[in-house]
Amino acid sequence: MNKFKYIFFLACMSFLAQAQILDEKAGFGEEARGEAIFELNKGEHIYTYEPNDGWYKARKMVYLKPADISDHRLSAGAVFYNKEEQVIGRAIQALKLYDIDTIEAFRGEDRIKAVVQGYVFETKIEDGTVPEEQISKILAIKNRTEQQKLFKTLFEANEGLSEEFDELEARVIFENNKVSSEEKDFRVIAVFRGSTPYAIITNDHTVEIEKIKDYWEDREFRIYYFYKASASQKQKVEDLIFTYLAL
């Protein structure tokens, strides 16, 4: 990557914040290519699953008025709010709600916190805001100093957690907007030994990597190793999966 491309890439990365971001006001279908059932405003953050032919199944945690909900379904025309009670979107059709939770008010009306789910096309999502895709791009950079800067930017932008485990450091991005509970499972963990990427752990996502030394998979969890790890080192890395699950 030449200097100009690197500076441009770094500038783009600096605008990332807390998961995938809508590049424009977007409608979400009940299925890929389906008629829109709800819409979210430009700049809203969403949680995306693995894409299929450019379509992402996506989730968004929203706050709602209890009067708009009946039998776990939201009425058409209901407004979506964020935690600060700002309008962030609306239901176009009646739709199913996931992970419903009541927020009791000290004064005034109770609120409902829930998750809505739909499909959105890739062009509606801001470039560079899907963590696994960014990690793939970063790992393709040969310059280690540039890699370090971009990893730092990515995890800071996603409010990632960093913790040390003996000689290893785990940098964690969580599944924001997938569920309404405060405790979230991890989405991706980048494991470092010193300043060097050692392994990548994903939860129900894949990372495109040119060269790996070893690979481990168990159901939705995947580990990509960049160095030959001993049995004890592998155990430490695998243990990180359970460390960052909301059990």
Sequence and secondary structure as in RCSB ss.txt:
>XXXX:A:sequence
MNKFKYIFFLACMSFLAQAQILDEKAGFGEEARGEAIFELNKGEHIYTYEPNDGWYKARKMVYLKPADISDHRLS
AGAVFYNKEEQVIGRAIQALKLYDIDTIEAFRGEDRIKAVVQGYVFETKIEDGTVPEEQISKILAIKNRTEQQKL
FKTLFEANEGLSEEFDELEARVIFENNKVSSEEKDFRVIAVFRGSTPYAIITNDHTVEIEKIKDYWEDREFRIYY
FYKASASQKQKVEDLIFTYLAL
>XXXX:A:secstr
  HHHHHHHHHHHTT  SSEEBSS EEEESSTT  EEEEE TT EEEE   BTTEEEEEEEEEE GGGEETTEE 
TT EEE TT  EEEEESS EE EEEEEE  SSS  EEEEEEEEEEEGGGB TT  HHHHHHHHHT   HHHHHHH
HHHHHHHTT EEEEETTEEEEEEE TTT SSSS  EEEEEEEETTEEEEEEEES     S  SEEEEETTEEEEE
SS   HHHHHHHHHHHHHTS  
